[in-house]
């Protein structure tokens, strides 16, 4: 079987409209992810729905500093990383 060694191709006719559509979609998703609760925690028999930042603060208040730091770091570092061009996956 012959191996294909063709380079990946990028569309040459990608317009500013495409980039603008992706940027608006990302902004909407960012607002929704921060506005609506994504995490449900049960502590001492009570339930609480919260956002990711609220979850990090809740973990910190309960004495789980390392877990709070992990949640906070991954929440914000991935957002910053996705917005910069220097980050590669």
N, C-alpha and C positions, 0 to 999 in steps of 0.2 A: 504494500500500500504506500502510495506516495504522500509525503508530508507536505501540507500546504504552508507556504512561507510568505503569504501575501500580507502586506502591512494593513493595519486597521485604517479604515477610511473615515473621514469626517465629512459631513455634508458641507458643501461649499456655499449653498444658498441659505444658510441659517441667518435669519434676520434679527433685528433688534426687537421685533415683536415676540419672537420666541424667548429671548432672554428676559424681556419684560413680563411675559406670562409666567415664567418660572419664578421670578422675583416676587410677583404679587401672590402667587400660590404659597411660596415659602413664608411670606409675611402673614398671610391668613392662618397658616398652620402654626406659626409661632405664637400668634395671639390666642388661638384656641387652646394650645397646649398650656399656656399660662393662665387662662381664664377659668377653665373647667377642672374640677378635681380629677386627678388621675390615679391617686393612691388612696386606698382604704386601710386604715390602721385600727386595730382593736387593742386597747390598753386598759388593763384592769376591768374588763367587762364592758367598757364603753367603746362605741364605734365612732370613728371620725374620718370623714372624707377630706382630702387635702390635695394641693398641688405638689409637685416634686420639691419645690423650695420649702413649702410648709412641712413636708415629710422630713426634710433634712433638719429643720428647726425642731420638730417634734422628737426626732431621734436624739438630738443634742440635749434637749430638756430632760429626757429620760435617762441620760447618762451614757448613751451610746455615741461617744464623740467620734470614734473611728468610722462607724457606719454613717454618721451624719456627714463627715468629711468626704467619704466616698460618694454618697448620693449627690452632694453639692458639687464636687469636683467633676463628676461625669456629666451632670446636667449642664453646667456652664462651659466646660472645656469642649464638649462636642458641639455646642452652639457656636463658640468662638472659632473652633477649628473649621466648621463647615462654612463660615463666612469669610475665611481667609483663603487665598489661593495657595499658600505655602504648605498647607496640610495635604498629605496624600494618604490614601488607604491602600 
